[in-house]
Amino acid sequence: MSAPAPIPRAVFDEWRMPRFGTDNPTRHDNELWASLVRDPEPINAYQVNKRFGYAGRGEGPTWCFDRFGRTTTTIPDGRTLHVAGEHEDYYDPDFYIYNDVIVVAPDNTVAIYGYPRAAFPPTDFHTATLVGNQLWLVGNLGYADARKPGTTQVCRLDLTTMAIERLQTHGDPPGWIHKHEAALEGNAIVVRRGLVDPGGELPFAENIDDWALDLATLAWTRRTARDWQRFGLRRRDGKRTLLWELRQLLWHREHPDFGRDMRERYEKELPHDPDLTLLATLYVCDGATPLDEHEDEYNVYRIELDGVHVRFTEDGHRIAAMVEGRLADDRLRMLQDHVIDRLTALHATAWELES
């Protein structure tokens, strides 16, 4: 197979930036975007700019196919549908949340559809569920100023016309949910797990229940009401947890032949010489047993206490704890006190429960 023809610079200049559709749908087929979709390994916007010698910054994001929170669905006729997703994060000049549908045929033909914002808002970390000749898109993280806590975004893509309809649902929805799972069960889409934006300045809350959307009536119902305990912990001074740095420093000290420069960098970043041995028992209070980490989880640590599993998720500014059941009040407090004491000693500064 011969190499594809190079993309003219004039085509790059015309199609460098993403755009909304004017019609529902709007075909946005062009050589630049199609070539980036066909790349064996999608390249990021910075690499796209470098490929075409574009040095402009702050003039709007460059379109790319390297995205987080995009769904990919292969339908019975062999076509693959890639829906929306985001590139990078808010601090990057090429940060952008897409609202497109990219269709790749078995012969590698690419069709790109854009939509008006009102029909299909910028969407990421949603789910795509195939129901007959429709693709149901549930949930969204989206831009912070466009989120609507207490509601759940639901859109429906018609695979015949490629038009998207934003649906008005009712009932008891899971809320502004993202990073969840969805499955077709009978005539309902059932949503599990994920994170929910409660609104205001509150952190995302883990969804612990199951929710069903009836496809005929568009009514949400809550299928479970799990009585689980949860709590959060923060440094009293409001500063970063530095737990990732502490764990990296421990690894480099245990492996002195690797990454000496990295070890020295982490040591300079920390304001004191921490007792890294505390990391091994950070969450393991009296009577608790540490559990194996899950390969698909990041910065999550588990214990079992009194027959109940407890998960601790470390973030940049807090630790979220989820008790997958209920502990007696005194045992819960004992666990909380243990973790607070270890964190305070490890950081040489006070930690506390979130109010």
Order of alpha helices (4+ residues) and beta strands (2+ residues): alpha-beta-alpha-alpha-beta-beta-beta-beta-beta-beta-beta-beta-beta-beta-beta-beta-beta-beta-beta-beta-beta-alpha-alpha-beta-beta-beta-beta-alpha-beta
